[in-house]
């Protein structure tokens, strides 16, 4: 059983307990959190509370997450957008809103469930709950992922990630107009000491993180940027862009509380993925355009910036 604990800060004070807990982890849904609360697995200052309890500043939230059982994870036929596949590797374009692999209490509807229905050949290095999963992107981030179909390919791809030889480019739409064309954000990322459900740029206990960005298009109150990852920390682009004052549009954790645009989840898409094939040594590079809702937001921003066009 996994245990999580943190203290309520000013930004969460007054919110419902079930909402606060569900926002702690991208894989946790409101429904499963409510089930944990009913089962007494969530405590506030050592006491069991109802889901509609309004949390207060300084209260300690404790969660005791039941383990994921491998037998609960089943293949689920679903339409997968596969851009490349051979006997070693799959490159798949994950839609926004889909979790990559099952987590506690979240056994279905994930990318892994679909992959298990698509092929029986997935590497086992990550265990039964992460078959073939080499790296992840957030639930509400769309875009390209590489999946290993055997252990040899898995180890080779992980090594490339460690060596920073995997090409990973994202496109993001951020609040504000970035004045310079290029930039590099080099700032360590770790758990936010004040809001443990978040990541932040921290001076102590942080891991090195480097993000390079290029401005692609400027709007009246927003900017389209391309971000190239040198490292792969949790929420790296989202945290780094907020750190320099340009949070992602729609970001429920790092964006402003008052939403100017009706975009659910962060406007972030993993557009380019390049790596060396683990068997042939060939360089594989795939690219996928952002989803329709991302494109629609861009059109809206262009119309706002050029109302007479």
Helices and strands as residue ranges (DSSP letters): E 2-7, H 17-22, H 30-38, E 42-44, E 47-48, E 60-65, G 70-72, E 81-85, E 89-94, H 111-118, G 128-130, E 142-148, H 151-162, E 167-175, E 182-186, E 189-191, E 199-201, E 210-218, E 222-229, H 236-243, E 268-276, E 283-287, H 292-305
